[in-house]
Amino acid sequence: MADIPNTPEAPLESQSDPKPRKNPIQRLVVHAFKRTLKRGLRPALNRLLVHYSQVGDPVVFDNDTFPWVRRLEAGFSDIRQEALTLYDLRDCLPTFHEVSPYQKRISKGDNWKTAWLHGFGHDSEVAQSLCPRTTALLAEVPDLQTALFSMLSPGTHIPKHRGVYKGLINFHLALVVPKEADRCRMAVGDETVSWREGHAYVFDDTNPHEVWNETGDERIVLMLQFHRPFRSPGHQLSKLFLWVLQITPYLRKPRQNVLESDERLRKVAEERGLLKAT
């Protein structure tokens, strides 16, 4: 799966993780892809995608634009309880940059924990087993690309950053929000959002955004990415971009890290009797 959750614009060619051998066509495609990004053609791609967008190009979307959003809000209590089950296992959960090393500029220490339900082409069987109701509700989201619980520790600041391209749209469902809600907020473009438990926010993360938790309490949201609805040929262009991204180190390494974190979660869940030992 090609996921780009809250992604800073890190250069693809700067990474040093081992590279599996690619066939000649893959090498040519990746080389052309990197040259395209270096030449600044990504803004042109984004403008083209906006042209074919079926939902316009707002910074923050009206929730009624996507009918399934209200169904997830209605399932808030079940989703929250399952998120808290995983939060109790947070010592074995990876931070955001432990999954995606390219996020080290915005994710540091143990302040931003993640529990992946689906990411980088991988369904987390362990997390989904522990969160059956959430998993059932996610099946109603068309073209879901990423699903995780994002857990932000007290006093955490995520610096300003932006996503890679407009083919994906971000969704947050606030599950656990500090009492001082005005001190736990997200700025997206020129808009500032303070989360409210049980309420969803849908936004375009290609706009610069920044997050603060200036309280003494944890903040937990269900974070999704899903494909923007397009008219043809926007859909095909978007999928082509993601296909190429999948064969770069930018997504290969995180995919492996998600698999490894899933196995760590399985071991701890079995030790605590949350899952039957396999």
C-alpha positions as CSV (number, residue, x, y, z in Angstrom):
1,M,0.0,0.0,0.0
2,A,1.2,3.5,-0.8
3,D,0.6,5.5,2.3
4,I,1.8,9.0,2.9
5,P,0.3,10.0,6.3
6,N,1.3,13.5,7.3
7,T,4.4,13.3,5.2
8,P,7.1,16.0,5.0
9,E,8.7,16.5,1.7
10,A,11.8,14.4,2.3
11,P,13.9,13.6,-0.8
12,L,13.4,10.1,-1.9
13,E,17.0,9.6,-3.0
14,S,18.6,10.4,0.4
15,Q,17.7,7.2,2.1
16,S,20.2,4.5,2.8
17,D,18.1,1.4,3.6
18,P,18.9,-1.8,1.6
19,K,17.4,-1.8,-1.9
20,P,15.9,-5.0,-3.3
21,R,16.9,-5.6,-6.9
22,K,14.6,-4.1,-9.4
23,N,14.0,-5.2,-13.0
24,P,15.2,-2.7,-15.7
25,I,11.8,-1.3,-16.2
26,Q,11.3,-0.6,-12.5
27,R,14.7,1.1,-12.4
28,L,13.8,3.4,-15.3
29,V,10.4,4.2,-13.8
30,V,11.9,5.1,-10.4
31,H,14.7,7.2,-12.0
32,A,12.1,9.1,-14.1
33,F,9.9,9.5,-11.0
34,K,12.7,11.0,-8.9
35,R,13.7,13.4,-11.8
36,T,10.1,14.5,-12.0
37,L,10.0,15.4,-8.3
38,K,13.4,17.1,-8.4
39,R,12.2,19.3,-11.3
40,G,9.2,20.5,-9.3
41,L,6.6,18.8,-11.5
42,R,4.6,17.6,-8.5
43,P,2.8,21.0,-8.2
44,A,1.7,20.5,-11.8
45,L,0.4,17.0,-11.0
46,N,-1.5,18.4,-8.0
47,R,-3.1,21.1,-10.1
48,L,-4.1,18.5,-12.6
49,L,-5.6,16.3,-9.9
50,V,-7.6,19.3,-8.5
51,H,-9.0,19.9,-12.0
52,Y,-10.4,16.3,-12.1
53,S,-11.5,16.2,-8.4
54,Q,-15.1,15.4,-7.8
55,V,-15.1,17.0,-4.3
56,G,-13.4,20.3,-5.1
57,D,-10.2,21.5,-3.2
58,P,-11.2,22.8,0.2
59,V,-8.7,22.8,3.1
60,V,-11.2,21.2,5.5
61,F,-14.1,19.3,3.9
62,D,-17.7,19.3,5.0
63,N,-18.3,15.9,6.7
64,D,-21.4,15.4,4.7
65,T,-19.3,15.2,1.5
66,F,-18.5,11.6,2.5
67,P,-21.6,9.7,3.8
68,W,-19.5,7.1,5.7
69,V,-18.1,9.8,8.0
70,R,-21.3,10.0,10.0
71,R,-21.3,6.2,10.4
72,L,-17.9,6.2,11.9
73,E,-18.9,9.1,14.2
74,A,-21.9,6.9,15.3
75,G,-19.5,4.1,16.2
76,F,-17.3,6.4,18.3
77,S,-17.9,4.6,21.6
78,D,-16.8,1.2,20.2
79,I,-13.9,2.6,18.4
80,R,-12.7,4.5,21.5
81,Q,-12.9,1.4,23.7
82,E,-10.8,-0.6,21.2
83,A,-8.3,2.2,20.8
84,L,-7.9,2.2,24.6
85,T,-7.2,-1.5,24.5
86,L,-4.2,-0.8,22.2
87,Y,-3.2,2.2,24.2
88,D,-2.7,-0.1,27.2
89,L,-0.2,-1.9,25.0
90,R,1.6,1.3,24.0
91,D,5.0,0.2,25.4
92,C,5.2,-2.3,22.4
93,L,3.7,0.1,19.8
94,P,6.0,1.9,17.4
95,T,6.5,5.6,17.1
96,F,5.6,7.2,13.8
97,H,9.3,7.5,12.8
98,E,10.0,3.9,13.8
99,V,7.6,2.9,11.1
100,S,8.6,5.5,8.6
101,P,12.2,6.6,9.2
102,Y,11.6,9.5,6.8
103,Q,9.5,11.2,9.5
104,K,12.3,11.9,11.9
105,R,12.0,15.6,11.3
106,I,8.5,15.7,12.8
107,S,8.5,12.7,15.1
108,K,11.0,12.4,17.9
109,G,11.4,10.3,21.0
110,D,8.4,8.3,22.2
111,N,5.9,11.1,22.0
112,W,4.0,10.0,18.9
113,K,2.9,6.3,19.1
114,T,1.0,4.5,16.4
115,A,-1.2,1.4,16.3
116,W,-1.6,0.3,12.6
117,L,-4.8,-1.4,11.5
118,H,-3.9,-1.1,7.8
119,G,-0.9,0.4,6.2
120,F,1.5,0.1,3.3
121,G,-0.4,-2.8,1.7
122,H,-0.7,-4.8,5.0
123,D,-3.7,-5.6,7.2
124,S,-2.6,-5.9,10.8
125,E,-4.2,-9.1,11.7
126,V,-3.3,-8.6,15.4
127,A,-4.6,-5.1,15.7
128,Q,-7.7,-5.9,13.7
129,S,-8.4,-8.9,15.9
130,L,-8.2,-6.7,19.0
131,C,-10.5,-4.1,17.3
132,P,-13.2,-6.0,15.5
133,R,-15.8,-3.3,15.6
134,T,-13.4,-0.6,14.2
135,T,-12.4,-3.1,11.5
136,A,-16.0,-3.6,10.5
137,L,-16.6,0.1,10.3
138,L,-13.5,0.7,8.2
139,A,-14.9,-1.8,5.6
140,E,-17.4,0.9,4.8
141,V,-14.7,3.5,3.8
142,P,-14.3,3.4,0.0
143,D,-10.7,3.2,-1.3
144,L,-9.2,3.2,2.2
145,Q,-5.4,3.6,2.0
146,T,-4.3,3.9,5.7
147,A,-5.8,3.3,9.1
148,L,-4.1,3.8,12.4
149,F,-4.6,5.1,15.9
150,S,-2.4,8.1,16.5
151,M,-1.5,8.7,20.1
152,L,0.1,12.0,21.0
153,S,1.7,12.4,24.4
154,P,1.4,15.4,26.7
155,G,3.6,18.4,25.7
156,T,4.1,17.2,22.1
157,H,4.5,19.5,19.2
158,I,4.5,18.2,15.6
159,P,6.2,20.8,13.4
160,K,4.7,22.2,10.3
161,H,4.7,19.8,7.4
162,R,2.6,18.8,4.4
163,G,1.6,15.7,2.5
164,V,3.0,14.7,-0.9
165,Y,0.1,14.9,-3.3
166,K,-3.6,15.5,-3.6
167,G,-4.6,12.0,-4.5
168,L,-5.3,11.2,-0.8
169,I,-7.5,12.9,1.8
170,N,-7.0,12.7,5.6
171,F,-9.6,11.9,8.2
172,H,-9.4,12.2,12.0
173,L,-12.0,10.9,14.5
174,A,-11.2,12.3,17.9
175,L,-11.3,9.5,20.5
176,V,-9.5,10.9,23.6
177,V,-9.1,14.7,23.9
178,P,-7.6,16.5,26.8
179,K,-9.9,18.6,29.0
180,E,-8.1,21.8,28.0
181,A,-9.2,21.3,24.4
182,D,-8.1,24.7,23.2
183,R,-4.5,23.8,24.1
184,C,-4.7,20.6,21.9
185,R,-5.2,21.7,18.4
186,M,-4.2,21.4,14.7
187,A,-3.6,24.2,12.3
188,V,-4.3,23.4,8.6
189,G,-3.6,26.2,6.2
190,D,-5.2,29.2,7.7
191,E,-7.7,27.2,9.8
192,T,-7.3,26.0,13.4
193,V,-9.1,22.9,14.6
194,S,-9.5,21.8,18.2
195,W,-10.6,18.2,18.4
196,R,-13.9,17.2,20.1
197,E,-14.5,13.6,21.2
198,G,-16.7,11.8,18.8
199,H,-16.4,14.4,16.0
200,A,-14.6,13.8,12.7
201,Y,-12.4,16.2,10.7
202,V,-11.6,15.6,7.0
203,F,-8.8,17.7,5.5
204,D,-6.3,18.0,2.7
205,D,-2.9,17.4,4.2
206,T,-1.0,19.0,1.2
207,N,-1.7,22.2,3.0
208,P,0.9,23.0,5.6
209,H,-0.3,21.7,9.0
210,E,1.0,21.6,12.5
211,V,-0.1,20.0,15.8
212,W,0.2,20.9,19.4
213,N,-0.7,19.1,22.6
214,E,0.2,21.6,25.2
215,T,-1.7,19.8,28.0
216,G,-0.8,17.1,30.5
217,D,-3.1,14.5,28.9
218,E,-3.0,12.1,26.0
219,R,-4.7,12.8,22.7
220,I,-5.8,9.8,20.6
221,V,-7.4,9.9,17.1
222,L,-8.4,7.4,14.5
223,M,-6.4,8.6,11.5
224,L,-7.3,7.5,8.0
225,Q,-6.2,8.2,4.4
226,F,-8.5,7.5,1.5
227,H,-8.5,8.1,-2.2
228,R,-9.9,11.4,-3.4
229,P,-12.9,10.8,-5.8
230,F,-11.9,11.8,-9.3
231,R,-13.3,12.1,-12.8
232,S,-11.3,10.2,-15.4
233,P,-8.4,10.4,-16.0
234,G,-7.7,11.8,-12.6
235,H,-8.2,8.5,-10.9
236,Q,-5.7,6.8,-13.3
237,L,-3.1,9.5,-12.8
238,S,-3.4,9.3,-9.0
239,K,-3.1,5.5,-9.0
240,L,-0.1,5.6,-11.3
241,F,1.7,8.0,-8.9
242,L,1.1,5.7,-6.0
243,W,2.1,2.6,-8.0
244,V,5.5,4.2,-8.7
245,L,5.9,5.3,-5.1
246,Q,5.4,1.8,-3.9
247,I,8.6,0.6,-5.6
248,T,10.7,3.3,-4.0
249,P,12.5,3.0,-0.6
250,Y,10.1,5.6,0.6
251,L,7.4,2.9,1.1
252,R,9.3,-0.4,1.0
253,K,11.0,0.2,4.4
254,P,7.8,1.3,6.3
255,R,6.0,-1.7,4.9
256,Q,8.5,-4.0,6.5
257,N,8.4,-2.1,9.7
258,V,4.6,-2.4,10.0
259,L,5.0,-6.2,9.5
260,E,7.6,-6.4,12.3
261,S,5.6,-4.2,14.7
262,D,2.6,-6.4,14.1
263,E,4.5,-9.4,15.3
264,R,5.7,-7.6,18.4
265,L,2.1,-6.7,19.2
266,R,1.1,-10.3,18.7
267,K,3.6,-11.5,21.3
268,V,2.6,-9.0,23.9
269,A,-1.2,-9.5,23.3
270,E,-0.7,-13.3,23.7
271,E,1.3,-12.8,26.9
272,R,-1.5,-10.7,28.4
273,G,-4.2,-13.2,27.3
274,L,-5.8,-10.8,24.8
275,L,-5.2,-13.3,22.0
276,K,-4.8,-17.0,21.9
277,A,-1.3,-18.2,21.4
278,T,-0.6,-19.4,17.9
